[in-house]
């Protein structure tokens, strides 16, 4: 099974709510004729809080994830999605689900809880092999130990679909059951007694493999399209 992801930065002509409503209708309409096996959509429907330990970006962003058997489906999907306007970037990725996500409603329904979308590049001077060792072998188990995630989907970028696409190394979605669990640092980092220590652990860990200056984090809603 092949997996592709597409980052969508729309034009500024529509309001956030209008854009999100249109995306939920138009993205599946573009993808359904292509014979894909599964598709997911993440949208910045809600504005993030002004004050947060997580450095949320306030811009509008969409992430489309598709799975298909045939390699040409990745390019076909990108060509179809570009018809929705705005700026698109596509990536061949390898997906892993350290905390599996589940489809809990009919096609097009929002997943329960609230989701954090993170885009990152590896720290300068770090090889790809070293990145994967630190990220997959170290950070992933640390995250599962500390954070109350009900879903953790880790996508490693293998190659961009176009030469001009931004060079991301990782695209990650992490969901908590409630907004409070994601946005309250004491809950996100293991409770009042453990949170300060765990914040230091996570901070030192991500500093070892992420380029924090270019990292982008978004508060998103997740939809299972089909």
Residue frames as a rotation matrix with the C-alpha (Angstrom) as fourth column:
UNK 1
0.576 0.817 0.000 0.00
0.817 -0.576 0.000 0.00
0.000 0.000 -1.000 0.00
UNK 2
-0.506 -0.701 0.502 1.29
0.701 -0.674 -0.234 3.45
0.502 0.234 0.833 -0.95
UNK 3
0.380 0.584 -0.717 0.63
0.864 -0.501 0.049 6.57
-0.331 -0.638 -0.695 1.11
UNK 4
-0.454 -0.457 0.765 0.74
0.675 -0.737 -0.040 10.19
0.582 0.498 0.643 -0.05
UNK 5
0.112 0.468 -0.877 0.13
0.851 -0.501 -0.158 13.44
-0.513 -0.728 -0.454 1.78
UNK 6
-0.200 -0.049 0.979 -0.73
0.746 -0.655 0.120 16.86
0.635 0.754 0.167 0.39
UNK 7
-0.416 0.001 -0.909 -0.40
0.718 -0.612 -0.330 20.19
-0.557 -0.791 0.254 2.19
UNK 8
-0.010 0.576 0.818 -2.89
0.869 -0.400 0.292 22.82
0.495 0.713 -0.496 1.12
UNK 9
-0.591 -0.125 -0.797 -2.43
0.524 -0.810 -0.262 26.52
-0.613 -0.572 0.545 1.79
UNK 10
0.173 0.792 0.585 -5.56
0.975 -0.052 -0.218 28.16
-0.142 0.608 -0.781 0.36
UNK 11
-0.499 -0.189 0.846 -5.89
0.456 -0.887 0.070 31.61
0.737 0.421 0.529 -1.14
UNK 12
-0.908 0.015 -0.419 -6.97
0.387 -0.354 -0.851 34.29
-0.161 -0.935 0.315 1.31
UNK 13
-0.772 0.604 0.196 -10.27
-0.293 -0.612 0.734 35.13
0.564 0.510 0.650 -0.34
UNK 14
0.192 0.886 -0.422 -12.50
0.067 0.417 0.906 32.94
0.979 -0.203 0.021 1.86
UNK 15
0.215 -0.029 0.976 -13.11
-0.942 -0.271 0.199 33.00
0.258 -0.962 -0.086 5.58
UNK 16
-0.756 -0.610 0.236 -11.84
-0.654 0.713 -0.254 30.06
-0.013 -0.346 -0.938 7.63
UNK 17
-0.340 0.699 0.630 -15.28
-0.237 0.584 -0.776 28.53
-0.910 -0.413 -0.033 8.21
UNK 18
0.623 0.588 -0.516 -16.34
-0.610 -0.047 -0.791 28.90
-0.490 0.807 0.330 4.58
UNK 19
-0.066 -0.755 -0.652 -13.10
-0.939 0.268 -0.216 27.35
0.338 0.598 -0.727 3.34
UNK 20
-0.816 -0.283 0.503 -13.36
-0.495 0.791 -0.358 24.41
-0.297 -0.542 -0.786 5.75
UNK 21
0.081 0.934 0.348 -16.97
-0.295 0.356 -0.887 23.71
-0.952 -0.031 0.304 4.80
UNK 22
0.643 0.117 -0.757 -16.08
-0.758 -0.039 -0.651 23.74
-0.105 0.992 0.064 1.12
UNK 23
-0.399 -0.888 -0.228 -13.05
-0.889 0.435 -0.139 21.52
0.223 0.147 -0.964 1.69
UNK 24
-0.578 0.217 0.787 -15.12
-0.374 0.786 -0.492 18.84
-0.725 -0.579 -0.373 3.43
UNK 25
0.533 0.838 0.120 -17.39
-0.196 0.260 -0.945 18.69
-0.823 0.480 0.303 0.39
UNK 26
0.766 -0.172 -0.619 -14.93
-0.642 -0.231 -0.731 19.19
-0.017 0.958 -0.288 -2.47
UNK 27
-0.291 -0.949 0.119 -11.89
-0.937 0.308 0.165 17.13
-0.194 -0.063 -0.979 -1.41
UNK 28
-0.367 0.154 0.917 -13.77
-0.065 0.980 -0.190 13.76
-0.928 -0.130 -0.349 -1.37
UNK 29
0.740 0.671 -0.055 -15.51
-0.071 -0.004 -0.997 14.68
-0.669 0.742 0.045 -4.62
UNK 30
0.451 -0.662 -0.598 -12.12
-0.892 -0.304 -0.336 15.16
0.041 0.685 -0.728 -6.29
UNK 31
-0.492 -0.811 0.317 -10.64
-0.845 0.533 0.052 11.96
-0.212 -0.242 -0.947 -4.86
UNK 32
0.076 0.601 0.795 -13.44
-0.451 0.732 -0.511 9.39
-0.889 -0.319 0.327 -5.13
UNK 33
0.880 0.313 -0.357 -13.09
-0.452 0.325 -0.831 8.72
-0.144 0.893 0.427 -8.90
UNK 34
0.172 -0.942 -0.289 -9.42
-0.931 -0.060 -0.360 7.74
0.322 0.330 -0.887 -8.48
UNK 35
0.603 0.130 -0.787 -9.95
-0.096 0.991 0.091 4.30
0.792 0.020 0.610 -6.90
UNK 36
-0.453 -0.763 0.460 -8.09
-0.557 -0.161 -0.815 5.14
0.696 -0.626 -0.352 -3.69
UNK 37
-0.292 0.315 -0.903 -8.58
0.489 0.861 0.141 2.82
0.822 -0.400 -0.406 -0.74
UNK 38
0.311 0.344 -0.886 -8.72
0.946 -0.202 0.253 5.42
-0.092 -0.917 -0.389 2.02
UNK 39
-0.254 -0.380 0.889 -8.54
0.439 -0.865 -0.244 9.20
0.862 0.328 0.387 2.50
UNK 40
0.147 0.194 -0.970 -8.24
0.970 -0.221 0.103 11.50
-0.195 -0.956 -0.220 5.52
UNK 41
0.112 -0.044 0.993 -8.56
0.431 -0.898 -0.088 15.27
0.895 0.438 -0.082 5.83
UNK 42
-0.065 -0.176 -0.982 -7.19
0.967 -0.254 -0.019 17.60
-0.246 -0.951 0.186 8.51
UNK 43
0.116 0.246 0.962 -8.34
0.577 -0.806 0.136 21.22
0.809 0.539 -0.235 8.62
UNK 44
-0.862 -0.371 -0.345 -7.52
0.502 -0.532 -0.681 24.26
0.069 -0.761 0.645 10.74
UNK 45
-0.052 0.959 0.277 -11.19
0.671 -0.172 0.721 24.94
0.739 0.223 -0.635 11.38
UNK 46
0.855 0.347 -0.386 -10.70
0.513 -0.449 0.732 26.53
0.081 -0.824 -0.561 14.80
UNK 47
0.411 -0.731 0.545 -8.31
-0.357 -0.679 -0.642 29.28
0.839 0.069 -0.540 15.72
UNK 48
-0.013 -0.472 -0.882 -5.73
0.712 0.615 -0.339 28.12
0.702 -0.632 0.328 18.27
UNK 49
0.793 0.264 -0.550 -5.49
0.598 -0.512 0.617 29.86
-0.118 -0.817 -0.564 21.65
UNK 50
0.765 -0.515 0.386 -3.32
-0.265 -0.798 -0.541 32.94
0.587 0.311 -0.748 21.81
UNK 51
0.000 -0.752 0.659 -1.42
-0.998 -0.039 -0.045 31.62
0.060 -0.658 -0.751 24.83
UNK 52
0.959 0.278 -0.052 -0.20
-0.277 0.961 0.018 28.03
0.055 -0.003 0.998 24.62
UNK 53
0.258 -0.888 0.380 2.84
-0.328 0.289 0.899 25.95
-0.909 -0.357 -0.217 25.43
UNK 54
0.038 -0.166 0.985 2.50
0.808 0.585 0.067 24.53
-0.588 0.794 0.157 21.91
UNK 55
-0.559 -0.324 -0.764 3.74
-0.051 -0.905 0.422 27.13
-0.828 0.274 0.489 19.38
UNK 56
0.132 0.729 0.671 0.65
0.720 0.395 -0.570 27.04
-0.681 0.559 -0.473 17.16
UNK 57
-0.963 -0.230 0.138 0.70
0.253 -0.609 0.752 28.70
-0.089 0.759 0.645 13.76
UNK 58
-0.358 0.870 -0.339 -2.40
0.012 -0.359 -0.933 30.81
-0.934 -0.338 0.118 13.18
UNK 59
-0.630 0.071 -0.773 -2.57
-0.753 -0.299 0.586 30.40
-0.190 0.951 0.242 9.41
UNK 60
0.497 0.853 0.160 -5.05
-0.697 0.502 -0.513 28.27
-0.517 0.144 0.844 7.49
UNK 61
-0.593 -0.731 -0.337 -3.80
-0.804 0.515 0.297 24.84
-0.043 0.447 -0.894 6.39
UNK 62
0.676 0.730 0.100 -5.24
-0.715 0.682 -0.153 21.60
-0.180 0.032 0.983 5.09
UNK 63
-0.600 -0.787 0.143 -3.64
-0.723 0.610 0.324 18.14
-0.342 0.091 -0.935 5.05
UNK 64
0.607 0.727 -0.321 -4.98
-0.795 0.547 -0.263 15.42
-0.016 0.415 0.910 2.77
UNK 65
-0.515 -0.730 0.449 -3.75
-0.697 0.662 0.277 11.84
-0.499 -0.170 -0.850 3.27
UNK 66
0.559 0.702 -0.442 -4.56
-0.828 0.450 -0.333 9.09
-0.035 0.552 0.833 0.77
UNK 67
-0.315 -0.568 0.760 -3.74
-0.417 0.803 0.427 5.40
-0.852 -0.182 -0.490 0.41
UNK 68
0.639 0.533 -0.554 -3.67
-0.725 0.177 -0.666 3.52
-0.257 0.827 0.500 -2.88
UNK 69
0.628 -0.338 0.701 -2.36
0.235 0.941 0.243 0.39
-0.742 0.012 0.671 -4.54
UNK 70
0.515 -0.378 0.769 -1.01
0.849 0.105 -0.518 2.00
0.115 0.920 0.375 -7.71
UNK 71
-0.322 -0.784 -0.531 1.90
0.825 -0.507 0.249 4.45
-0.464 -0.358 0.810 -7.73
UNK 72
-0.743 0.026 0.669 0.33
0.479 -0.677 0.558 6.72
0.468 0.735 0.491 -10.33
UNK 73
0.303 0.939 -0.165 -2.54
0.797 -0.155 0.584 7.44
0.523 -0.308 -0.795 -7.95
UNK 74
0.013 -0.372 -0.928 -0.33
0.845 -0.493 0.209 9.79
-0.535 -0.787 0.308 -5.96
UNK 75
-0.916 -0.384 -0.115 0.23
0.246 -0.765 0.595 12.16
-0.317 0.517 0.795 -8.87
UNK 76
-0.519 0.799 0.303 -3.36
0.487 -0.014 0.873 11.82
0.702 0.601 -0.382 -10.08
UNK 77
0.300 0.634 -0.713 -4.67
0.950 -0.128 0.286 12.82
0.090 -0.763 -0.641 -6.67
UNK 78
-0.352 -0.509 -0.785 -2.41
0.573 -0.781 0.249 15.87
-0.740 -0.362 0.567 -6.54
UNK 79
-0.961 0.020 0.275 -3.50
0.234 -0.466 0.853 16.96
0.145 0.885 0.443 -10.01
UNK 80
-0.123 0.992 0.008 -7.16
0.692 0.080 0.717 16.64
0.711 0.094 -0.697 -9.00
UNK 81
0.270 0.218 -0.938 -6.71
0.931 -0.308 0.197 18.53
-0.246 -0.926 -0.286 -5.73
UNK 82
-0.746 -0.617 -0.251 -4.94
0.523 -0.776 0.354 21.42
-0.413 0.133 0.901 -7.41
UNK 83
-0.517 0.644 0.564 -8.24
0.518 -0.289 0.805 22.20
0.681 0.709 -0.184 -9.06
UNK 84
0.422 0.678 -0.602 -9.42
0.889 -0.179 0.422 23.51
0.179 -0.713 -0.678 -5.68
UNK 85
0.632 -0.223 0.742 -7.02
0.009 -0.955 -0.295 26.45
0.775 0.194 -0.602 -5.91
UNK 86
0.865 -0.381 0.327 -4.40
-0.439 -0.259 0.860 27.70
-0.243 -0.887 -0.392 -3.50
UNK 87
0.009 -0.958 -0.285 -0.90
-0.931 0.096 -0.353 26.29
0.366 0.269 -0.891 -3.06
UNK 88
0.937 0.321 0.136 -0.33
-0.347 0.897 0.275 22.52
-0.033 -0.305 0.952 -2.90
UNK 89
-0.202 -0.973 -0.115 2.71
-0.958 0.221 -0.184 20.39
0.205 0.073 -0.976 -2.03
UNK 90
0.808 0.555 -0.198 2.72
-0.533 0.831 0.157 16.58
0.252 -0.021 0.968 -2.28
UNK 91
-0.237 -0.900 0.367 4.82
-0.972 0.219 -0.090 13.88
0.001 -0.378 -0.926 -0.63
UNK 92
0.329 0.155 -0.932 5.33
-0.151 0.982 0.110 10.14
0.932 0.104 0.347 -0.80
UNK 93
-0.084 -0.300 0.950 5.41
-0.961 -0.227 -0.157 9.03
0.263 -0.927 -0.269 2.84
UNK 94
-0.488 -0.018 -0.873 5.75
0.169 0.979 -0.115 5.96
0.856 -0.203 -0.475 4.99
UNK 95
0.098 0.661 0.744 2.99
-0.729 -0.461 0.506 5.85
0.677 -0.592 0.436 7.57
UNK 96
-0.661 -0.162 -0.733 3.11
0.365 0.784 -0.502 4.23
0.656 -0.599 -0.459 10.98
UNK 97
0.246 0.800 0.547 0.48
-0.377 -0.440 0.815 4.32
0.893 -0.407 0.194 13.70
UNK 98
-0.776 -0.603 -0.186 2.17
-0.044 0.346 -0.937 3.89
0.630 -0.719 -0.295 17.10
UNK 99
-0.690 0.723 0.041 -1.26
0.017 0.073 -0.997 4.66
-0.724 -0.687 -0.063 18.61
UNK 100
-0.801 0.312 0.511 -3.77
0.593 0.298 0.748 3.48
0.081 0.902 -0.424 15.97
UNK 101
-0.726 0.656 -0.207 -6.60
-0.592 -0.749 -0.298 5.76
-0.351 -0.094 0.932 14.95
UNK 102
-0.695 0.584 0.420 -10.07
0.574 0.802 -0.166 4.36
-0.434 0.126 -0.892 14.41
UNK 103
-0.802 0.563 0.200 -12.94
-0.178 -0.545 0.819 5.35
0.570 0.621 0.537 12.15
UNK 104
-0.894 0.408 -0.184 -15.80
0.316 0.284 -0.905 5.94
-0.317 -0.868 -0.383 14.56
UNK 105
-0.071 0.909 -0.411 -18.51
-0.148 -0.417 -0.897 7.35
-0.986 -0.002 0.164 12.32
UNK 106
0.674 0.382 0.632 -19.85
0.543 0.324 -0.775 7.46
-0.501 0.865 0.011 8.77
UNK 107
-0.188 -0.775 0.604 -17.65
0.981 -0.178 0.077 8.76
0.048 0.607 0.794 5.91
UNK 108
-0.124 0.045 0.991 -17.00
0.355 -0.931 0.086 12.45
0.927 0.363 0.100 6.25
UNK 109
0.869 0.490 -0.067 -17.52
0.218 -0.256 0.942 12.57
0.445 -0.833 -0.330 10.00
UNK 110
0.251 -0.778 0.577 -15.07
-0.700 -0.557 -0.447 14.22
0.668 -0.292 -0.684 12.36
UNK 111
-0.151 -0.398 -0.905 -12.91
0.416 0.805 -0.423 12.04
0.897 -0.441 0.044 14.58
UNK 112
0.830 0.447 -0.334 -13.52
0.468 -0.231 0.853 12.43
0.304 -0.864 -0.401 18.32
UNK 113
0.359 -0.703 -0.614 -11.28
0.762 -0.160 0.628 14.73
-0.539 -0.693 0.478 20.30
UNK 114
0.915 -0.176 -0.363 -8.81
-0.289 -0.914 -0.286 17.33
-0.281 0.366 -0.887 19.09
UNK 115
0.697 -0.607 0.382 -5.71
0.708 0.664 -0.238 16.94
-0.109 0.437 0.893 16.92
UNK 116
0.464 -0.695 -0.550 -2.23
-0.335 -0.712 0.617 18.45
-0.820 -0.102 -0.563 16.72
UNK 117
0.891 -0.240 0.384 -0.57
0.450 0.374 -0.811 18.52
0.051 0.896 0.442 13.29
UNK 118
0.496 -0.804 -0.328 3.20
-0.216 -0.480 0.850 18.99
-0.841 -0.351 -0.412 13.24
UNK 119
0.919 -0.360 0.160 5.49
0.238 0.184 -0.954 19.51
0.313 0.915 0.254 10.23
UNK 120
0.708 -0.704 -0.054 9.22
-0.316 -0.385 0.867 19.39
-0.631 -0.597 -0.495 10.86
UNK 121
0.678 -0.653 -0.336 12.67
-0.290 0.182 -0.940 19.17
0.675 0.735 -0.066 9.31
UNK 122
0.665 -0.494 -0.560 15.63
0.722 0.618 0.311 17.44
0.192 -0.611 0.768 10.84
UNK 123
0.764 -0.455 -0.457 18.26
0.023 -0.689 0.725 19.36
-0.645 -0.564 -0.516 12.72
UNK 124
0.783 -0.515 -0.349 21.05
-0.549 -0.309 -0.776 20.70
0.292 0.799 -0.525 10.56
UNK 125
-0.241 -0.970 0.031 23.98
-0.936 0.224 -0.273 18.30
0.257 -0.095 -0.962 10.32
UNK 126
-0.200 0.250 0.947 21.88
-0.531 0.785 -0.319 15.27
-0.824 -0.566 -0.024 11.27
UNK 127
-0.928 -0.130 -0.349 21.83
-0.367 0.487 0.793 12.42
0.067 0.864 -0.499 8.76
UNK 128
-0.029 0.967 -0.252 18.58
-0.809 0.125 0.575 10.79
0.588 0.220 0.779 7.74
UNK 129
-0.011 -0.014 -1.000 19.59
0.247 0.969 -0.016 7.54
0.969 -0.247 -0.007 9.44
UNK 130
-0.889 -0.352 -0.293 20.34
0.373 -0.183 -0.910 9.40
0.266 -0.918 0.293 12.66
UNK 131
-0.632 0.740 0.230 17.00
-0.745 -0.662 0.084 11.21
0.214 -0.118 0.970 12.41
UNK 132
0.176 0.768 -0.616 15.06
-0.483 0.613 0.625 7.97
0.858 0.188 0.479 12.08
UNK 133
-0.323 -0.365 -0.873 16.91
0.535 0.691 -0.486 6.41
0.780 -0.625 -0.028 15.00
UNK 134
-0.995 -0.086 -0.049 16.26
0.091 -0.595 -0.798 9.39
0.040 -0.799 0.600 17.28
UNK 135
-0.527 0.850 -0.012 12.69
-0.832 -0.513 0.211 9.98
0.173 0.121 0.977 16.10
UNK 136
0.226 0.675 -0.703 11.33
-0.522 0.693 0.498 6.45
0.823 0.254 0.508 15.68
UNK 137
0.000 -0.327 -0.945 13.41
0.437 0.850 -0.294 4.69
0.899 -0.413 0.143 18.31
UNK 138
-0.807 -0.413 -0.423 13.59
0.555 -0.285 -0.781 7.39
0.202 -0.865 0.459 20.97
UNK 139
-0.903 0.418 0.097 10.96
-0.429 -0.883 -0.189 10.09
0.007 -0.212 0.977 20.64
UNK 140
-0.227 0.879 -0.419 8.01
-0.466 0.280 0.840 7.89
0.855 0.385 0.346 19.68
UNK 141
-0.062 0.241 -0.969 8.15
0.647 0.749 0.145 5.66
0.760 -0.618 -0.202 22.78
UNK 142
-0.887 -0.265 -0.378 8.77
0.461 -0.568 -0.682 8.73
-0.034 -0.779 0.626 24.97
UNK 143
-0.748 0.657 0.095 5.67
-0.576 -0.714 0.398 10.43
0.329 0.243 0.912 23.55
UNK 144
-0.003 0.772 -0.636 3.52
-0.098 0.632 0.768 7.36
0.995 0.065 0.074 24.13
UNK 145
-0.410 -0.244 -0.879 4.81
0.786 0.394 -0.476 7.11
0.463 -0.886 0.030 27.71
UNK 146
-0.908 -0.132 -0.398 4.04
0.349 -0.764 -0.543 10.73
-0.232 -0.632 0.739 28.59
UNK 147
-0.814 0.540 -0.212 1.17
-0.579 -0.784 0.227 12.09
-0.044 0.307 0.951 26.50
UNK 148
-0.385 0.760 0.523 -2.52
-0.072 0.540 -0.838 11.00
-0.920 -0.360 -0.154 26.66
UNK 149
-0.626 0.099 -0.774 -2.78
-0.768 -0.253 0.589 10.35
-0.138 0.962 0.234 22.95
UNK 150
0.174 0.725 0.667 -5.73
-0.247 0.688 -0.683 8.39
-0.953 -0.046 0.299 21.60
UNK 151
0.882 -0.025 0.471 -4.20
0.449 0.347 -0.823 8.51
-0.143 0.938 0.317 18.10
UNK 152
0.275 -0.863 -0.424 -0.61
-0.388 -0.503 0.772 9.02
-0.880 -0.048 -0.473 16.96
UNK 153
0.833 0.048 0.551 0.06
0.466 0.476 -0.746 8.80
-0.298 0.878 0.375 13.22
UNK 154
0.214 -0.889 -0.405 3.69
-0.186 -0.444 0.877 9.25
-0.959 -0.112 -0.260 12.19
UNK 155
0.922 0.096 0.375 4.49
0.344 0.242 -0.907 9.88
-0.178 0.965 0.190 8.52
UNK 156
0.021 -0.982 -0.188 8.10
0.210 -0.180 0.961 9.87
-0.978 -0.059 0.202 7.37
UNK 157
0.740 0.250 -0.624 8.58
-0.473 -0.467 -0.747 11.79
-0.478 0.848 -0.227 4.14
UNK 158
0.309 -0.606 0.733 10.35
0.570 0.735 0.368 9.69
-0.761 0.304 0.572 1.50
UNK 159
-0.750 -0.527 0.400 10.24
0.632 -0.393 0.668 12.15
-0.195 0.754 0.627 -1.41
UNK 160
-0.291 0.654 -0.698 8.38
-0.276 -0.756 -0.593 15.24
-0.916 0.020 0.401 -2.58
UNK 161
0.264 0.486 0.833 6.21
0.680 0.518 -0.518 14.86
-0.683 0.704 -0.194 -5.66
UNK 162
0.843 -0.044 0.536 7.49
0.396 -0.625 -0.673 18.14
0.365 0.780 -0.509 -7.16
UNK 163
-0.063 -0.997 -0.041 10.95
0.811 -0.027 -0.584 19.70
0.582 -0.070 0.810 -7.07
UNK 164
-0.470 -0.138 0.872 9.68
-0.096 -0.974 -0.205 22.94
0.877 -0.180 0.445 -5.54
UNK 165
0.604 0.767 -0.217 7.84
0.119 0.183 0.976 21.40
0.788 -0.615 0.020 -2.58
UNK 166
0.364 -0.465 0.807 9.12
-0.870 -0.480 0.115 22.39
0.334 -0.744 -0.579 0.88
UNK 167
-0.193 -0.574 -0.796 11.59
-0.295 0.807 -0.511 19.77
0.936 0.136 -0.325 2.20
UNK 168
0.360 0.371 0.856 9.73
-0.927 0.041 0.372 18.38
0.103 -0.928 0.359 5.22
UNK 169
-0.718 -0.604 -0.346 11.07
-0.520 0.796 -0.311 15.25
0.463 -0.043 -0.885 6.92
UNK 170
-0.867 0.417 -0.273 8.10
0.499 0.717 -0.487 14.46
-0.007 -0.558 -0.830 9.14
UNK 171
-0.484 0.826 0.290 4.34
-0.581 -0.551 0.599 15.00
0.655 0.121 0.746 9.13
UNK 172
-0.875 0.060 -0.481 2.69
0.375 0.712 -0.593 13.90
0.307 -0.699 -0.645 12.37
UNK 173
-0.099 0.869 0.485 -0.85
-0.507 -0.463 0.727 13.99
0.856 -0.174 0.486 13.74
UNK 174
-0.853 -0.175 -0.492 -1.48
0.343 0.523 -0.780 13.38
0.394 -0.834 -0.386 17.43
UNK 175
-0.109 0.928 0.355 -4.95
-0.227 -0.371 0.900 13.38
0.968 0.018 0.252 18.97
UNK 176
-0.998 -0.028 0.051 -6.23
-0.054 0.152 -0.987 13.70
0.020 -0.988 -0.154 22.52
UNK 177
-0.492 0.868 -0.075 -9.72
0.861 0.497 0.108 12.79
0.131 -0.011 -0.991 23.68
UNK 178
0.630 0.702 -0.332 -10.48
0.748 -0.663 0.016 16.35
-0.209 -0.259 -0.943 24.79
UNK 179
0.553 -0.370 0.747 -9.31
0.227 -0.795 -0.562 19.85
0.802 0.481 -0.356 23.95
UNK 180
0.826 -0.197 0.528 -8.32
-0.553 -0.459 0.695 20.32
0.105 -0.867 -0.488 27.58
UNK 181
0.748 -0.567 0.344 -5.94
0.297 0.750 0.592 17.35
-0.594 -0.341 0.729 27.51
UNK 182
0.357 -0.630 0.690 -4.08
0.894 0.016 -0.447 18.80
0.271 0.777 0.569 24.54
UNK 183
0.283 -0.167 0.945 -4.01
0.201 -0.952 -0.228 22.44
0.938 0.255 -0.236 25.63
UNK 184
0.868 -0.029 0.496 -3.44
-0.481 -0.300 0.824 22.07
0.125 -0.954 -0.274 29.38
UNK 185
0.049 -0.948 -0.314 0.31
-0.676 0.200 -0.709 21.39
0.735 0.247 -0.631 29.87
UNK 186
-0.408 -0.201 0.891 -0.25
-0.876 0.360 -0.320 19.65
-0.256 -0.911 -0.323 33.18
UNK 187
0.513 0.664 0.545 -2.57
-0.413 0.747 -0.521 17.12
-0.753 0.043 0.657 31.53
UNK 188
0.852 -0.192 -0.487 -0.54
-0.452 0.200 -0.869 16.81
0.265 0.961 0.084 28.33
UNK 189
-0.029 -0.988 -0.152 2.66
-0.576 0.141 -0.805 16.04
0.817 0.064 -0.573 30.22
UNK 190
-0.331 -0.170 -0.928 1.48
0.224 0.941 -0.252 13.46
0.917 -0.292 -0.273 32.71
UNK 191
0.577 0.644 -0.503 -0.18
0.651 0.009 0.759 15.31
0.494 -0.765 -0.414 35.58
UNK 192
0.884 -0.131 0.449 0.86
-0.269 -0.928 0.259 18.01
0.382 -0.350 -0.855 38.05
UNK 193
0.719 -0.623 0.308 3.56
-0.216 0.221 0.951 15.99
-0.661 -0.750 0.024 39.78
UNK 194
0.165 -0.664 0.729 5.26
0.655 0.627 0.422 14.70
-0.738 0.408 0.538 36.63
UNK 195
0.858 0.337 0.388 4.66
0.507 -0.430 -0.747 17.54
-0.086 0.838 -0.540 34.16
UNK 196
0.759 -0.601 -0.252 7.72
-0.573 -0.799 0.181 19.75
-0.310 0.007 -0.951 34.90
UNK 197
-0.124 -0.832 0.540 10.10
-0.320 0.549 0.772 16.79
-0.939 -0.077 -0.334 34.64
UNK 198
0.119 0.241 0.963 8.41
0.708 0.660 -0.253 15.45
-0.697 0.711 -0.093 31.52
UNK 199
0.972 0.201 -0.122 8.50
0.079 -0.765 -0.639 18.87
-0.222 0.611 -0.760 29.83
UNK 200
0.294 -0.943 -0.154 12.26
-0.775 -0.330 0.539 18.92
-0.559 -0.039 -0.828 30.25
UNK 201
-0.233 -0.361 0.903 12.57
0.103 0.914 0.392 15.37
-0.967 0.184 -0.176 28.93
UNK 202
0.495 0.515 0.700 10.53
0.740 0.173 -0.650 16.10
-0.456 0.840 -0.296 25.82
UNK 203
0.930 -0.142 -0.339 12.19
-0.240 -0.933 -0.267 19.48
-0.278 0.330 -0.902 25.21
UNK 204
-0.002 -0.998 0.062 15.69
-0.668 0.047 0.742 18.02
-0.744 -0.040 -0.667 25.32
UNK 205
-0.155 -0.021 0.988 14.63
0.383 0.921 0.079 15.09
-0.911 0.390 -0.134 23.18
UNK 206
0.725 0.488 0.486 13.09
0.617 -0.147 -0.773 17.07
-0.306 0.860 -0.408 20.31
UNK 207
0.747 -0.522 -0.412 15.97
-0.520 -0.845 0.127 19.56
-0.414 0.120 -0.902 20.38
UNK 208
-0.121 -0.871 0.477 18.27
-0.276 0.491 0.826 16.65
-0.954 -0.032 -0.299 19.51
UNK 209
-0.565 -0.126 0.815 16.69
0.604 0.610 0.513 15.88
-0.562 0.782 -0.269 16.13
UNK 210
0.437 0.792 0.427 14.23
0.891 -0.317 -0.325 18.65
-0.122 0.522 -0.844 15.08
UNK 211
-0.772 -0.473 0.425 14.98
0.536 -0.844 0.034 22.01
0.342 0.254 0.904 13.52
UNK 212
-0.228 0.747 -0.625 12.75
0.882 -0.112 -0.457 23.91
-0.411 -0.656 -0.633 15.94
UNK 213
-0.629 -0.052 -0.776 13.07
-0.073 -0.989 0.126 27.19
-0.774 0.136 0.618 14.03
UNK 214
-0.796 0.304 -0.524 11.24
-0.578 -0.125 0.806 25.77
0.180 0.944 0.276 11.01
UNK 215
-0.854 0.509 -0.106 8.79
0.519 0.819 -0.245 23.47
-0.038 -0.264 -0.964 12.81
UNK 216
-0.658 0.730 0.188 5.10
-0.597 -0.657 0.461 24.25
0.460 0.191 0.867 12.22
UNK 217
-0.891 0.426 -0.156 2.31
0.431 0.688 -0.584 23.17
-0.141 -0.588 -0.797 14.57
UNK 218
-0.672 0.735 0.094 -1.43
-0.500 -0.544 0.673 23.50
0.546 0.405 0.733 13.87
UNK 219
-0.653 0.627 0.425 -4.63
-0.232 0.368 -0.900 22.84
-0.721 -0.686 -0.095 15.78
UNK 220
-0.740 0.309 -0.597 -6.75
-0.604 0.085 0.792 20.76
0.295 0.947 0.124 13.41
UNK 221
0.159 0.820 0.549 -9.94
-0.709 0.482 -0.514 18.74
-0.687 -0.308 0.659 13.10
UNK 222
-0.854 -0.518 0.046 -9.60
-0.387 0.692 0.609 15.26
-0.348 0.502 -0.792 11.59
UNK 223
0.284 0.943 -0.172 -12.08
-0.824 0.148 -0.546 13.77
-0.490 0.297 0.820 9.11
UNK 224
-0.613 -0.310 0.727 -12.20
0.080 0.891 0.447 10.22
-0.786 0.332 -0.521 7.74
UNK 225
-0.397 0.448 -0.801 -13.42
-0.840 -0.530 0.120 10.79
-0.371 0.720 0.586 4.16
UNK 226
0.728 0.589 -0.349 -13.67
-0.670 0.719 -0.185 7.16
0.142 0.369 0.918 2.98
